[in-house]
Amino acid sequence: MHVTMIGTGYVGLVSGACFADFGHTVTCIDKDASKIERLRSGGIPIFEPGLEQLVASNVKAGRLFFDTEAAEAVKQADAVFIAVGTPSRRGDGHADLSYVYAAAEEIAGLLDGFTVIVTKSTVPVGTGDEIEKIIKAKRPDAQFAVVSNPEFLREGAAIEDFKRPDRVVVGIEDERARPVMTELYRPLYLNETPIVFTGRRTSELIKYAANAFLAMKITFINEMADLCEAVGADVQQVARGIGLDKRIGGKFLHAGPGYGGSCFPKDTLALVRTATDAGSPVRLIETTVKVNDDRKKAMALKVSATAEDLKGKTVGVLGLTFKPNTDDMRDAPSLDIVPALEAMGAKVQAFDPEGLHEARQLLPNVDFKNDPYEVATGADVLVIITEWDQFRALDLDRVKLLMNAPVLVDLRNIYKPADVRARGFKYASIGRA
């Protein structure tokens, strides 16, 4: 089939490359000429394990193309995917749909024959209806169907998630779209992947509900971690004890400094705004948003309490991205923690394996280093914010020799307290006595 992907951001590029790997012919469109030129020359604008090789192999096979002009690609397409950004709108937290609607407007003028238009971007309930109105207003003669097909990709494991998903959700209002979407995802039937067809508005809500539930699960275990510290229990054992219950499950029960990234913060906020506007508030999610915001800010206080005042001290920070195996800094806990440490009078030096380019723009006062041991050199306290694999087995004896004082604050619980303390460190973690 012929697929056109509008937008070459995280979702668009991963989805386009994976559809091409399924055997479809895919053209990815982006207005940013420098990004398209970079992709054509083999460069990848984001870090995602395996993506560079996947793109290269499908470009070589003649199934994946990149362009700044959409006209020819839309004209030939069986399906056109809208995969542009929907950031939180400043001031009210609603999803900014300006890029989505602009894409719909452009697509409308280029349609030739029956085409399925698919929203891959995360959009509030009713967005598909608006896209349909926009296209009908501009092209009353056009033959098309608007479909919702939300993505459920985890950064750092996106290719695996696309090719072996738990489910594929497809929201349709026009039965002509069903065989097109079924054919697009036909390779997944070999893995017996559930293809869940719903109404369009239901599909749009499924995406928000899924992310909100996961965000709430993270926030729940973080609050349990605080309780564990207060009563002398161990949050990791609590998480295992409840996670073995199949009704609960163990995923997303890892206590830490709060959730971040491109999805959970903006999607929980957008769901709260949508629910409020509909007169059906989601109070659990409202509380989740507030607790998570407060938690990220509170992590600096944990560092300060462990180091016994930060004024004039040097804090070494390991990990800045919101999670490992990505270069994404959007709403990362470090963006709250590091400025708070600086406000307490600390000098911060930091390292991240993939996030330094973006971090330099967002954290201008930080002294960026080349590896974990440079970060430890001269530090009065070392803080682990992101659990990259290379931080999991540090030479702690070497770290101790490099530091001014052997103080380690592990916000991801990647070390065993007894092991670290046996090496002479003062050690603090999350939810462990």
C-alpha positions in Angstrom: 0.0 0.0 0.0 1.0 3.6 -0.4 1.3 5.5 2.9 2.0 9.2 3.5 3.2 10.4 6.9 2.7 14.1 7.7 5.4 14.9 10.3 8.8 13.3 10.9 9.0 13.7 14.6 9.2 10.8 17.0 5.9 9.2 16.2 5.9 9.9 12.4 9.5 8.7 11.8 9.2 5.5 13.8 5.7 4.7 12.4 6.8 5.5 8.8 9.9 3.4 9.0 8.0 0.4 10.6 5.2 0.6 7.9 7.9 0.5 5.3 9.5 -2.5 7.0 6.1 -4.2 6.7 6.4 -3.8 2.9 4.4 -0.7 2.3 5.7 2.3 0.3 6.0 5.2 2.7 6.7 8.9 2.1 7.4 11.0 5.2 6.7 14.7 4.8 8.1 17.6 6.9 8.2 21.4 6.3 11.7 21.5 7.9 13.9 21.3 4.8 17.1 20.8 6.9 15.5 17.8 8.7 14.4 16.2 5.3 17.9 16.7 3.9 19.4 15.1 7.0 17.1 12.1 6.7 17.9 11.8 3.0 21.6 11.7 3.8 21.2 9.0 6.4 21.1 11.2 9.5 18.5 10.6 12.3 17.2 13.7 14.2 16.2 11.7 17.3 17.9 9.0 19.3 15.9 5.7 19.3 17.7 2.3 19.5 17.6 0.5 16.1 15.9 3.4 14.2 18.9 4.5 12.2 19.4 1.0 10.8 15.7 0.5 10.1 15.5 3.7 8.2 18.6 3.0 6.2 17.5 -0.5 5.2 14.1 0.6 4.0 15.5 3.6 2.1 17.9 1.3 0.4 15.1 -1.1 -0.5 13.1 1.7 -2.1 10.2 1.6 0.3 10.9 4.8 2.4 11.1 8.3 1.1 11.4 11.8 2.5 10.1 15.1 1.1 9.1 18.6 1.9 6.2 18.7 -0.6 3.1 16.6 0.1 1.3 16.9 -3.2 2.4 13.8 -5.1 2.6 11.6 -2.0 -1.0 12.5 -0.9 -2.3 12.0 -4.4 -0.9 8.4 -4.6 -1.7 7.5 -1.0 -4.2 4.9 0.2 -3.7 6.3 3.7 -2.4 9.7 4.9 -1.3 9.8 8.6 -1.2 13.0 10.6 1.7 12.7 13.0 2.4 16.3 14.0 2.9 17.7 17.5 0.1 18.4 19.9 1.9 20.2 22.8 0.1 21.7 25.8 -1.3 25.1 25.0 0.1 27.8 27.1 -2.2 29.2 29.7 -4.9 26.5 29.8 -3.3 23.1 29.3 -5.5 22.1 26.4 -3.8 20.3 23.5 -2.6 22.7 20.8 -4.3 21.4 17.7 -3.1 24.1 15.3 -0.6 21.8 13.6 -3.2 19.0 13.2 -5.7 21.3 11.6 -3.1 22.9 9.3 -2.2 19.4 8.1 -5.9 18.6 7.5 -6.3 21.8 5.5 -3.3 21.0 3.4 -4.3 17.4 2.8 -7.8 18.5 1.8 -6.5 20.4 -1.2 -4.4 17.4 -2.5 -6.8 14.5 -2.2 -7.4 12.4 -5.4 -9.7 9.4 -5.1 -10.8 7.7 -1.9 -8.2 8.2 0.8 -8.2 7.3 4.5 -6.9 10.1 6.7 -5.6 8.8 10.0 -4.8 10.8 13.1 -1.7 9.2 14.7 -1.1 12.3 16.8 -2.5 12.2 20.3 -5.7 14.4 20.1 -8.6 15.1 22.4 -12.0 13.5 21.9 -13.8 15.1 18.9 -10.7 16.1 16.9 -11.6 13.6 14.2 -15.0 15.3 13.8 -13.2 18.7 13.3 -10.8 17.2 10.8 -13.7 15.9 8.8 -15.4 19.3 8.9 -12.3 21.0 7.7 -11.8 18.7 4.7 -15.5 18.7 3.7 -15.6 22.5 3.9 -12.6 22.8 1.6 -13.3 19.9 -0.7 -17.0 19.0 -0.7 -16.3 16.6 -3.6 -13.6 14.7 -1.9 -13.9 10.9 -1.2 -12.3 10.2 2.2 -12.7 8.7 5.7 -11.2 10.1 8.9 -9.8 7.4 11.3 -8.3 7.6 14.8 -5.3 5.3 15.2 -3.5 6.3 18.4 0.1 5.3 19.0 1.3 3.5 22.2 5.1 3.7 21.6 7.5 3.7 24.5 10.6 5.8 23.8 13.6 3.5 23.9 11.5 0.5 22.8 9.4 2.1 20.0 10.3 -0.3 17.2 9.5 -3.3 19.3 6.2 -1.7 20.4 5.2 -1.0 16.8 6.0 -4.4 15.5 4.8 -6.4 18.5 2.1 -4.3 20.2 -0.3 -5.3 22.9 -3.0 -4.1 20.6 -3.8 -1.8 17.7 -6.8 0.6 18.3 -8.6 1.9 15.2 -11.6 4.3 15.5 -13.8 4.5 12.4 -17.1 6.0 11.5 -17.0 5.0 7.8 -16.9 1.3 7.0 -14.9 2.0 3.8 -11.9 2.6 6.1 -11.9 -0.8 7.7 -10.4 -2.9 4.9 -7.7 -0.2 4.4 -6.6 -0.2 8.0 -6.8 -4.0 8.2 -4.5 -4.3 5.2 -2.0 -1.8 6.7 -1.7 -3.8 9.8 -2.0 -7.3 8.2 1.6 -8.3 9.1 0.6 -8.1 12.7 -1.9 -10.9 12.3 1.0 -13.3 12.2 1.7 -12.4 15.8 -2.1 -12.6 16.6 -2.1 -9.0 17.7 -5.6 -7.8 18.7 -6.9 -5.2 16.2 -9.5 -3.3 18.2 -12.1 -1.5 16.0 -14.1 1.1 17.9 -16.0 4.4 17.2 -13.7 7.3 16.5 -14.4 9.2 19.7 -13.9 6.1 21.8 -10.5 5.5 20.1 -9.4 9.1 20.9 -10.4 8.6 24.5 -8.6 5.2 24.8 -5.2 6.9 24.2 -5.7 9.5 27.0 -7.3 7.0 29.4 -4.3 4.6 28.9 -1.7 7.2 29.6 -3.6 8.7 32.5 -3.9 5.3 34.1 -0.2 4.6 33.8 0.7 8.1 35.1 -1.6 7.4 38.1 0.1 4.0 38.7 3.5 5.7 38.8 2.2 8.4 41.1 0.6 5.8 43.4 3.8 3.9 44.0 5.7 7.2 44.5 3.2 8.1 47.3 3.7 4.5 48.7 7.4 5.2 48.7 7.0 8.3 50.9 4.8 6.2 53.3 7.5 3.5 53.3 10.1 6.0 54.3 7.8 7.2 57.1 7.0 3.8 58.6 10.3 1.9 57.8 9.1 -0.3 55.0 10.7 -1.1 51.6 8.8 0.2 48.5 10.5 -2.3 46.1 9.2 -5.2 48.2 5.8 -3.5 48.4 5.7 -3.1 44.6 6.7 -6.8 44.1 4.1 -7.9 46.6 1.2 -6.1 44.9 2.6 -6.4 41.3 2.4 -10.2 41.5 -1.4 -9.8 41.7 -2.4 -10.2 38.0 -5.2 -7.7 38.5 -2.5 -5.0 39.3 0.7 -6.2 37.4 4.3 -5.1 38.1 4.8 -2.7 35.3 5.1 1.1 36.1 5.4 0.3 39.8 9.0 1.7 40.1 9.3 4.5 42.6 11.3 7.5 41.5 11.4 11.3 41.1 8.1 11.5 39.1 7.0 11.0 35.5 8.1 13.2 32.6 8.5 12.9 28.8 6.5 13.8 25.8 3.2 12.0 26.7 2.2 11.7 30.3 2.5 15.3 31.4 0.7 16.8 28.4 -1.9 14.0 28.0 -3.0 14.0 31.7 -3.3 17.7 31.6 -5.3 17.6 28.3 -7.6 14.9 29.7 -8.3 17.0 32.8 -9.2 20.0 30.6 -11.4 17.9 28.3 -13.2 16.4 31.2 -13.7 19.7 32.9 -15.1 21.2 29.7 -17.5 18.2 29.3 -18.7 18.7 32.9 -17.4 15.4 34.0 -14.2 16.1 36.0 -11.6 13.3 36.5 -10.5 14.1 40.0 -8.1 11.2 40.3 -6.1 12.5 37.3 -6.3 16.1 38.6 -4.7 14.9 41.8 -2.1 12.8 39.9 -1.0 15.9 37.9 -0.6 17.9 41.1 1.2 15.2 43.1 3.6 14.5 40.3 4.5 18.2 39.9 5.1 18.6 43.6 7.2 15.4 43.7 9.7 16.6 41.1 10.2 19.8 43.0 10.6 17.9 46.3 13.5 15.8 45.1 15.9 18.7 45.5 14.9 18.9 49.2 15.9 15.2 49.5 19.3 15.9 48.1 19.7 18.9 50.4 18.7 17.0 53.5 21.1 14.2 52.6 24.0 16.5 51.9 23.2 18.7 54.9 22.9 22.1 53.1 24.0 22.8 49.6 25.1 26.3 49.8 28.5 26.6 48.1 28.7 22.8 47.4 29.1 21.0 44.1 26.3 18.5 43.1 27.1 15.9 40.5 24.1 14.8 38.4 24.0 11.5 36.5 21.2 11.4 33.9 19.1 14.3 32.5 16.6 12.8 30.0 13.2 11.8 31.4 14.1 8.1 30.9 17.0 6.0 29.6 17.5 5.1 25.9 16.2 8.4 24.6 17.5 11.9 24.1 14.1 13.4 25.0 14.2 16.2 27.7 10.6 17.1 27.5 9.2 17.6 31.1 12.1 15.6 32.5 12.4 15.6 36.3 15.9 17.0 35.9 14.3 20.3 34.6 12.7 20.8 38.0 15.5 19.3 40.2 18.6 21.0 38.8 17.2 24.6 38.9 16.0 23.9 42.5 19.5 22.7 43.5 21.0 25.8 41.9 18.5 28.0 43.8 19.8 26.4 47.0 23.3 27.6 46.3 24.7 24.5 44.6 27.0 24.4 41.6 25.8 21.5 39.3 27.9 19.4 37.0 26.2 16.7 35.0 26.4 14.0 32.3 23.9 12.2 30.2 24.7 9.7 27.4 22.3 11.2 24.8 20.6 14.3 26.2 23.5 16.8 26.4 22.7 18.7 23.2 19.2 19.6 24.3 20.2 19.9 28.0 22.7 22.6 27.1 19.8 24.8 25.9 17.5 24.1 28.8 20.1 24.2 31.7 22.5 26.9 30.8 24.2 27.2 34.2 25.2 23.5 34.4 28.8 22.4 33.9 28.5 19.5 31.5 31.0 16.6 31.7 32.0 13.8 29.4 31.4 10.7 31.7 30.2 9.7 35.1 33.7 9.9 36.7 34.2 13.5 35.6 30.9 14.3 37.2 32.0 12.7 40.5 35.3 14.6 40.5 35.1 17.3 43.2 31.4 16.7 43.9 30.1 16.9 47.5 27.1 14.8 46.6 26.3 12.6 43.6 22.6 12.3 42.4 21.3 9.7 40.0 18.2 11.1 38.2 18.0 8.8 35.1 18.8 5.1 35.3 21.0 4.6 32.2 22.6 1.2 32.2 26.1 2.7 32.4 25.3 4.1 35.8 24.2 0.8 37.2 27.7 -0.7 37.9 29.9 2.3 38.7 33.3 1.7 40.3 32.2 3.0 43.7 35.6 2.9 45.2 36.9 5.1 42.4 33.9 7.4 42.7 34.6 7.8 46.4 38.2 8.8 45.8 37.1 11.4 43.2 34.5 13.0 45.4 34.9 15.7 48.1 32.5 13.8 50.2 31.1 10.2 49.7 27.4 11.1 49.5 25.1 9.3 47.0 21.4 10.1 46.4 19.9 7.4 44.2 16.5 8.6 42.9 16.0 5.4 40.9 16.9 2.8 43.5 19.4 1.1 41.2 21.9 0.2 44.0 21.5 -1.9 47.1 21.8 0.3 50.2 24.0 -2.2 52.1 26.5 -2.5 49.3 26.9 1.3 48.9 27.1 1.9 52.6 29.7 -0.9 53.0 32.0 1.2 50.7 31.7 4.1 53.1 29.0 6.2 51.4 26.2 8.1 53.0 23.4 6.8 50.9 19.7 7.9 50.3 17.2 6.4 47.9 13.4 6.3 47.4 11.1 4.5 49.7 13.7 2.3 51.4 14.4 2.6 55.1 
